[in-house]
């Protein structure tokens, strides 16, 4: 179960699809916001927080990239304990990941991870350091996505077709996501129009995206012992 929770919450940690329109800039989608905070609950009990932040543009190896951060602090009974500080560097033209930096503490154990995405050649160089450095090369079909960028900053130029599964390539696995239907979701006592999506990967999940900016309004994972819900703070 722990590996499923890590997949889900590092959510809390695609595409051979023709875009429906030109993607909006990050500033356009956020409409002046820099940070979005989420609460994590397990079976209705508060279990942690996640903060998503847009850090602006930066240059890496002479290349300009967009930078997002996702910081998590989540504890679920004695089943899961994660504190993480992560940065995702995105190509500004495609919003595909260029590099990911992850500073993790899982059940008190520190680990630093760096992911280098080579979209042209179809592989990710994974460098782990938990006191000893380990390097792996992960080959994957193109293009390659990062789960944090995908779920917290879902591409806004994907043409949804109700009931049709879309394939997404992550460094270590493939996942499928489909739009079930458009539906209303109560957020802060307001009804918001959303795309309701189902996902299949290491764990099944449900995702509600705001129709206006494709940002997540709710994320759910169901386990044999209960349900994890991630939703924006009031």
TIZA-881270 format. One line per field, with one value per atom (N, C-alpha, C): atom name; chain; x, y, z; residue number from 1. Coordinates in pm, whole numbers. Each point is the difference from the previous one (the first is absolute). Layout:
REM residues N
a = c(CA ...)
c = c(A ...)
c1 = c(X ...)
c2 = c(Y ...)
c3 = c(Z ...)
k = c(NUM ...)
This chain:
REM residues 234
a = c(N CA C N CA C N CA C N CA C N CA C N CA C N CA C N CA C N CA C N CA C N CA C N CA C N CA C N CA C N CA C N CA C N CA C N CA C N CA C N CA C N CA C N CA C N CA C N CA C N CA C N CA C N CA C N CA C N CA C N CA C N CA C N CA C N CA C N CA C N CA C N CA C N CA C N CA C N CA C N CA C N CA C N CA C N CA C N CA C N CA C N CA C N CA C N CA C N CA C N CA C N CA C N CA C N CA C N CA C N CA C N CA C N CA C N CA C N CA C N CA C N CA C N CA C N CA C N CA C N CA C N CA C N CA C N CA C N CA C N CA C N CA C N CA C N CA C N CA C N CA C N CA C N CA C N CA C N CA C N CA C N CA C N CA C N CA C N CA C N CA C N CA C N CA C N CA C N CA C N CA C N CA C N CA C N CA C N CA C N CA C N CA C N CA C N CA C N CA C N CA C N CA C N CA C N CA C N CA C N CA C N CA C N CA C N CA C N CA C N CA C N CA C N CA C N CA C N CA C N CA C N CA C N CA C N CA C N CA C N CA C N CA C N CA C N CA C N CA C N CA C N CA C N CA C N CA C N CA C N CA C N CA C N CA C N CA C N CA C N CA C N CA C N CA C N CA C N CA C N CA C N CA C N CA C N CA C N CA C N CA C N CA C N CA C N CA C N CA C N CA C N CA C N CA C N CA C N CA C N CA C N CA C N CA C N CA C N CA C N CA C N CA C N CA C N CA C N CA C N CA C N CA C N CA C N CA C N CA C N CA C N CA C N CA C N CA C N CA C N CA C N CA C N CA C N CA C N CA C N CA C N CA C N CA C N CA C N CA C N CA C N CA C N CA C N CA C N CA C N CA C N CA C N CA C N CA C N CA C N CA C N CA C N CA C N CA C N CA C N CA C N CA C N CA C N CA C N CA C N CA C N CA C N CA C N CA C N CA C N CA C N CA C N CA C N CA C N CA C N CA C N CA C N CA C N CA C N CA C N CA C N CA C N CA C N CA C N CA C N CA C N CA C N CA C N CA C N CA C N CA C N CA C N CA C N CA C N CA C)
c = c(A A A A A A A A A A A A A A A A A A A A A A A A A A A A A A A A A A A A A A A A A A A A A A A A A A A A A A A A A A A A A A A A A A A A A A A A A A A A A A A A A A A A A A A A A A A A A A A A A A A A A A A A A A A A A A A A A A A A A A A A A A A A A A A A A A A A A A A A A A A A A A A A A A A A A A A A A A A A A A A A A A A A A A A A A A A A A A A A A A A A A A A A A A A A A A A A A A A A A A A A A A A A A A A A A A A A A A A A A A A A A A A A A A A A A A A A A A A A A A A A A A A A A A A A A A A A A A A A A A A A A A A A A A A A A A A A A A A A A A A A A A A A A A A A A A A A A A A A A A A A A A A A A A A A A A A A A A A A A A A A A A A A A A A A A A A A A A A A A A A A A A A A A A A A A A A A A A A A A A A A A A A A A A A A A A A A A A A A A A A A A A A A A A A A A A A A A A A A A A A A A A A A A A A A A A A A A A A A A A A A A A A A A A A A A A A A A A A A A A A A A A A A A A A A A A A A A A A A A A A A A A A A A A A A A A A A A A A A A A A A A A A A A A A A A A A A A A A A A A A A A A A A A A A A A A A A A A A A A A A A A A A A A A A A A A A A A A A A A A A A A A A A A A A A A A A A A A A A A A A A A A A A A A A A A A A A A A A A A A A A A A A A A A A A A A A A A A A A A A A A A A A A A A A A A A A A A A A A A A A A A A A A A A A A A A A A A A A A A A A A A A A A A A A A A A A A A A A A A A A A A A A A A A A A A A A A A A A A A A A A A A A A A A A A A A A A A A A A A A A A A A)
c1 = c(83 -83 86 116 85 42 39 42 -116 -125 -116 -22 17 -18 106 124 106 -34 -48 -42 -110 -98 -114 29 73 20 119 88 107 -59 -143 -91 -39 73 -14 108 167 125 -70 -225 -86 -40 169 -130 13 -64 -10 -140 -32 -133 12 -81 4 -66 63 -60 -121 -93 -122 20 98 25 136 50 128 -11 99 -4 15 -73 13 129 49 117 -39 102 -28 -67 48 -60 -148 -34 -140 -85 52 -80 -17 102 -7 -71 -14 -70 50 132 61 42 -46 40 141 72 132 1 -89 -4 -141 -8 -125 25 -79 18 -110 40 -93 5 -113 -4 -11 58 -6 -78 -95 -76 -7 -10 -13 -121 -100 -125 -60 11 -60 84 116 86 116 31 110 131 75 122 120 -17 116 -37 103 -15 94 -41 83 -8 115 2 65 -72 46 31 117 40 67 -33 67 115 124 118 52 -66 43 96 76 92 142 78 138 78 131 83 82 -8 79 75 132 82 -27 -26 -28 -140 -85 -137 -97 -92 -101 -110 -35 -103 -96 -120 -99 21 -10 30 -123 -37 -106 59 -58 40 -123 19 -106 59 -48 48 -110 35 -99 43 -96 23 -122 11 -117 30 -88 12 -137 -5 -126 21 -51 14 145 22 136 30 -83 12 89 8 67 48 124 57 95 -41 79 12 122 27 85 -40 75 1 112 14 47 -83 29 -12 90 -6 -11 -89 -20 31 94 40 -61 -80 -76 48 0 27 -114 29 -107 -84 48 -77 -89 41 -78 -57 55 -33 31 91 52 115 22 107 138 86 139 90 -39 76 -92 23 -75 99 -13 83 -93 35 -86 83 -41 63 -104 18 -104 43 -99 18 -118 25 -104 25 -96 16 134 37 120 128 -6 121 12 116 24 46 -47 44 -10 102 0 -2 -92 -16 1 72 -2 -37 -92 -43 31 73 35 -71 -90 -83 62 27 45 -118 -79 -121 33 112 36 37 75 46 -87 -93 -94 56 64 46 9 3 16 121 91 114 -41 1 -46 121 24 112 -56 25 -46 119 -23 105 -62 18 -46 119 112 127 98 -56 79 -70 74 -60 -24 -119 -36 -58 43 -44 -69 -120 -75 -43 -6 -54 -132 -108 -133 -47 -15 -47 -152 -60 -145 -42 -123 -54 -13 6 -10 -142 -36 73 -13 90 2 -51 -92 -59 43 -18 22 -134 -19 -132 -44 96 -37 -48 76 -41 -130 -20 -120 -125 4 -122 -23 107 -18 -3 50 -4 -32 -120 -42 0 54 1 -141 -10 -132 -38 82 -30 -28 -49 -34 -147 -24 -136 -68 -86 -70 -115 -12 -113 -58 -124 -60 14 55 12 125 81 119 122 75 120 115 77 119 122 105 120 106 61 102 124 116 126 70 15 78 134 100 131 0 -81 5 -126 -99 -123 -83 -103 -98 -131 -71 -131 -102 -126 -110 -94 -51 -96 -112 -122 -112 -95 -63 -102 -134 -59 -128 -113 -4 -101 30 -70 7 -100 42 -92 33 -96 20 62 86 62 -12 -44 -11 138 44 129 -23 29 -20 -142 -97 -142 -40 85 -33 1 -87 -1 92 98 93 -13 10 -5 134 -4 124 -5 120 14 26 -82 21 76 123 89 24 22 44 139 86 136 34 82 48 152 64 146 38 102 33 -121 -84 -123 -105 -126 -108 -26 -41 -30 -108 -62 -99 50 -22 53 -106 -25 -90 82 -9 73 -95 40 -76 -6 -120 -14 66 14 54 151 71 147 67 -79 51 84 -17 70 -85 64 -76 -81 -124 -88 -25 30 -15 72 63 71 -27 -41 -37 71 43 53 -73 -48 -71 87 22 80 -88 44 -78 -29 90 -17 -67 -28 -64 27 -38 10 84 91 80 -60 -22 -57 94 30 81 -86 -15 -88 56 -34 50 -47 86 -39 -95 -83 -94 74)
c2 = c(-120 120 126 -7 119 49 -93 46 63 -48 61 141 18 132 96 -49 86 45 -94 37 104 -22 88 136 3 126 77 -65 73 52 -49 68 125 -124 62 -37 -173 -13 -39 211 -117 3 32 -25 -20 -100 -13 47 124 56 136 26 131 103 114 103 63 44 62 148 63 142 31 120 39 14 -54 3 143 32 129 5 120 15 -32 -24 -28 120 121 120 12 -32 8 -99 -119 -102 32 57 28 131 89 127 77 18 80 -76 -122 -78 -55 -14 -62 -133 -11 -121 -58 -132 -70 -103 5 -92 -105 -124 -112 -64 -54 -80 -147 -86 -144 -61 -84 -68 -149 -76 -145 -42 -54 -38 117 120 119 69 -55 60 73 120 78 -77 -9 -81 74 126 73 110 56 113 -15 64 8 144 59 136 -1 49 10 147 27 140 14 110 35 94 -39 77 87 -5 83 -72 79 -55 -4 -95 -17 -57 19 -57 -117 -113 -118 -42 -10 -38 91 129 95 -7 -86 -17 62 81 59 -101 -15 -95 66 -59 42 -88 61 -75 -5 -122 -24 -67 23 -74 -65 -117 -70 -48 55 -38 -74 -117 -86 -34 -11 -46 -81 -132 -86 -122 -26 -118 -66 -130 -76 -117 15 -103 -46 -132 -53 -61 39 -58 81 131 88 126 38 120 61 112 62 150 49 143 19 88 15 145 38 127 -33 35 -40 119 3 100 -70 51 -55 110 -26 96 -43 89 -33 78 -67 68 99 129 100 -13 -74 -15 -122 -106 -124 -32 63 -29 -145 -63 -131 20 -97 16 -2 88 6 -56 30 -47 3 -94 -2 -20 81 -15 -35 -107 -47 -20 67 -14 -65 -129 -79 -46 -13 -69 -96 -129 -103 -86 4 -70 36 129 49 -21 -65 -27 104 67 105 -60 61 -40 120 23 105 -66 43 -61 110 -23 90 -80 55 -64 92 -50 76 -64 76 -53 33 -105 19 -36 102 -24 -44 46 -33 -147 -53 -138 -99 52 -87 -73 73 -63 103 -50 84 -50 91 -34 28 -104 9 -12 103 2 4 -106 -7 11 66 10 -9 -116 -19 -28 64 -26 -64 -59 -60 29 51 38 -121 -3 -106 65 -47 57 -108 31 -91 75 -69 54 -71 77 -56 35 -101 24 -4 87 10 54 -33 56 152 68 147 44 120 82 -54 40 -48 110 -35 96 -28 98 -13 5 -87 -13 128 72 123 106 19 99 -39 -129 -48 24 -37 7 137 72 132 111 -29 100 -70 -59 -81 84 -54 76 48 128 56 -6 -67 -7 -143 -82 -138 -7 -65 -13 -120 27 -106 -54 -130 -66 -97 20 -79 -150 -69 -145 -52 89 -45 9 -111 -3 66 83 65 -60 -26 -63 103 -15 91 -80 50 -68 67 -73 45 -74 47 -64 -151 -46 -141 -78 65 -71 81 -63 69 6 111 10 40 -26 36 92 100 93 22 0 30 99 80 93 -75 -12 -70 89 121 97 134 102 129 1 54 2 118 37 107 -57 80 -37 118 -26 106 32 123 47 133 5 123 54 -90 35 51 -24 38 -123 0 -108 37 -84 25 -109 41 -96 -70 -133 -77 -108 -48 -125 -108 -105 -109 -110 -31 -95 -122 -114 -120 -36 -48 -37 -140 -67 -134 -1 -44 -13 -95 38 -81 -10 105 1 77 -44 74 129 104 127 73 98 88 143 77 137 93 111 104 120 42 115 116 118 122 21 17 18 128 99 128 -3 -71 4 -136 -107 -138 -27 80 -27 -93 -84 -98 62 -44 43 -111 -123 -114 -121 -78 -121 -106 -119 -106 -130 -72 -135 -88 -115 -92 -123 -32 -115 -95 -124 -92 52 85 50 136 61 131 83 128 91 122 33 122 105 121 109 120 57 121 109 111 107 136 106 134 45 75 56 116 26 113 131)
c3 = c(0 0 0 70 9 -137 -91 -133 -76 24 -65 54 132 58 -49 -14 -51 -141 -83 -136 5 88 3 60 111 69 -54 -68 -68 -130 -5 -92 68 158 133 70 -427 21 36 -1576 -2 -142 -86 -54 -151 -53 -144 -40 39 -19 -67 -97 -65 90 24 85 -66 83 -52 -28 68 -18 57 -27 54 152 71 145 52 107 64 80 26 85 144 83 140 67 -32 60 -37 -125 -43 78 21 68 149 60 144 31 -99 18 122 5 106 124 18 117 -19 109 -1 73 100 82 4 8 22 109 107 112 3 32 5 139 42 123 -38 81 -20 116 -31 105 -28 107 -11 82 -67 66 77 -59 59 104 35 101 -68 50 -56 15 -112 -1 -56 -40 -50 -97 -59 -90 -119 -111 -119 -50 -31 -54 -137 -96 -139 -27 -62 -23 -136 -67 -125 33 -36 36 -113 -115 -112 -93 -76 -99 55 -52 42 -117 -1 -105 54 -71 33 -125 10 -116 -119 29 -107 -56 56 -48 99 -49 88 28 128 40 97 12 100 123 119 122 92 40 95 123 116 119 62 59 72 131 111 133 75 54 66 141 89 136 40 -10 13 88 96 85 10 -33 9 94 124 103 5 4 -6 -136 -100 -133 -93 27 -97 68 -28 59 -102 -61 -107 22 -5 -11 -124 -89 -126 -45 -60 -69 -141 -99 -136 -96 -97 -106 -133 -84 -134 -101 -89 -102 -133 -61 -120 -122 -113 -126 -25 -23 -13 -126 -99 -125 2 71 2 138 106 139 38 -75 38 99 91 99 -64 51 -42 111 125 116 121 94 125 115 104 121 116 73 108 127 107 131 91 30 66 138 88 127 15 -19 7 123 96 128 65 -7 66 -77 -114 -79 -111 -4 -100 -132 -108 -134 -93 -79 -100 -137 -85 -133 -105 -108 -115 -124 -78 -124 -117 -98 -120 -119 -63 -108 -136 -78 -137 -92 -33 -79 -142 -54 -137 -15 97 -9 78 80 69 120 92 124 110 125 118 77 31 85 144 82 138 93 80 93 142 78 138 94 114 100 139 65 138 90 -34 67 -96 -105 -107 -133 -97 -127 -89 -60 -94 -125 -117 -126 -83 -49 -89 -124 -111 -124 -29 -3 -23 -140 -85 -135 -2 -82 -5 -137 -39 -124 15 -112 0 -28 52 96 141 89 137 92 89 93 143 84 143 71 99 61 72 62 69 -97 -108 -100 -66 -18 -67 84 127 81 62 35 59 -104 -120 -106 -131 -5 -113 -128 -111 -126 -36 -37 -27 -147 -83 -143 -45 93 -33 -42 -112 -51 68 99 70 -87 0 -64 102 40 107 -25 102 -6 -69 -58 -73 91 11 82 -74 74 -53 68 -77 53 35 118 50 38 -35 29 118 111 114 -2 73 -7 28 96 39 -36 -59 -33 -98 -49 -84 76 -15 61 -106 32 -89 74 -70 58 -101 49 -90 66 -83 48 -1 119 12 -46 56 -39 64 -43 66 115 114 114 91 84 97 127 63 127 95 123 101 57 -19 50 70 130 77 -15 12 -8 -139 -99 -136 -90 -98 -98 -116 -25 -109 -105 -126 -109 -12 -7 -4 -107 -35 -73 105 1 94 -73 52 -65 89 -63 69 -50 92 -38 44 -80 32 -11 108 -2 111 81 116 94 -5 77 -77 9 -64 78 -73 66 -78 67 -62 10 -104 -6 -58 69 -47 -42 -126 -51 -25 42 -28 -151 -54 -145 -49 85 -45 -19 89 -7 10 7 7 123 106 125 87 83 78 111 13 108 102 -38 92 -60 89 -40 105 -42 94 -34 106 -12 100 -45 88 24 128 40 81 20 82 140 54 137 5 -115 3 -122 7 -115 35 -92 9 -91 50 -78 7 -116 -9 -61 69 -50 40 -77 33 138 68 128 -22 101 -8 -9)
k = c(1 1 1 2 2 2 3 3 3 4 4 4 5 5 5 6 6 6 7 7 7 8 8 8 9 9 9 10 10 10 11 11 11 12 12 12 13 13 13 14 14 14 15 15 15 16 16 16 17 17 17 18 18 18 19 19 19 20 20 20 21 21 21 22 22 22 23 23 23 24 24 24 25 25 25 26 26 26 27 27 27 28 28 28 29 29 29 30 30 30 31 31 31 32 32 32 33 33 33 34 34 34 35 35 35 36 36 36 37 37 37 38 38 38 39 39 39 40 40 40 41 41 41 42 42 42 43 43 43 44 44 44 45 45 45 46 46 46 47 47 47 48 48 48 49 49 49 50 50 50 51 51 51 52 52 52 53 53 53 54 54 54 55 55 55 56 56 56 57 57 57 58 58 58 59 59 59 60 60 60 61 61 61 62 62 62 63 63 63 64 64 64 65 65 65 66 66 66 67 67 67 68 68 68 69 69 69 70 70 70 71 71 71 72 72 72 73 73 73 74 74 74 75 75 75 76 76 76 77 77 77 78 78 78 79 79 79 80 80 80 81 81 81 82 82 82 83 83 83 84 84 84 85 85 85 86 86 86 87 87 87 88 88 88 89 89 89 90 90 90 91 91 91 92 92 92 93 93 93 94 94 94 95 95 95 96 96 96 97 97 97 98 98 98 99 99 99 100 100 100 101 101 101 102 102 102 103 103 103 104 104 104 105 105 105 106 106 106 107 107 107 108 108 108 109 109 109 110 110 110 111 111 111 112 112 112 113 113 113 114 114 114 115 115 115 116 116 116 117 117 117 118 118 118 119 119 119 120 120 120 121 121 121 122 122 122 123 123 123 124 124 124 125 125 125 126 126 126 127 127 127 128 128 128 129 129 129 130 130 130 131 131 131 132 132 132 133 133 133 134 134 134 135 135 135 136 136 136 137 137 137 138 138 138 139 139 139 140 140 140 141 141 141 142 142 142 143 143 143 144 144 144 145 145 145 146 146 146 147 147 147 148 148 148 149 149 149 150 150 150 151 151 151 152 152 152 153 153 153 154 154 154 155 155 155 156 156 156 157 157 157 158 158 158 159 159 159 160 160 160 161 161 161 162 162 162 163 163 163 164 164 164 165 165 165 166 166 166 167 167 167 168 168 168 169 169 169 170 170 170 171 171 171 172 172 172 173 173 173 174 174 174 175 175 175 176 176 176 177 177 177 178 178 178 179 179 179 180 180 180 181 181 181 182 182 182 183 183 183 184 184 184 185 185 185 186 186 186 187 187 187 188 188 188 189 189 189 190 190 190 191 191 191 192 192 192 193 193 193 194 194 194 195 195 195 196 196 196 197 197 197 198 198 198 199 199 199 200 200 200 201 201 201 202 202 202 203 203 203 204 204 204 205 205 205 206 206 206 207 207 207 208 208 208 209 209 209 210 210 210 211 211 211 212 212 212 213 213 213 214 214 214 215 215 215 216 216 216 217 217 217 218 218 218 219 219 219 220 220 220 221 221 221 222 222 222 223 223 223 224 224 224 225 225 225 226 226 226 227 227 227 228 228 228 229 229 229 230 230 230 231 231 231 232 232 232 233 233 233 234 234 234)
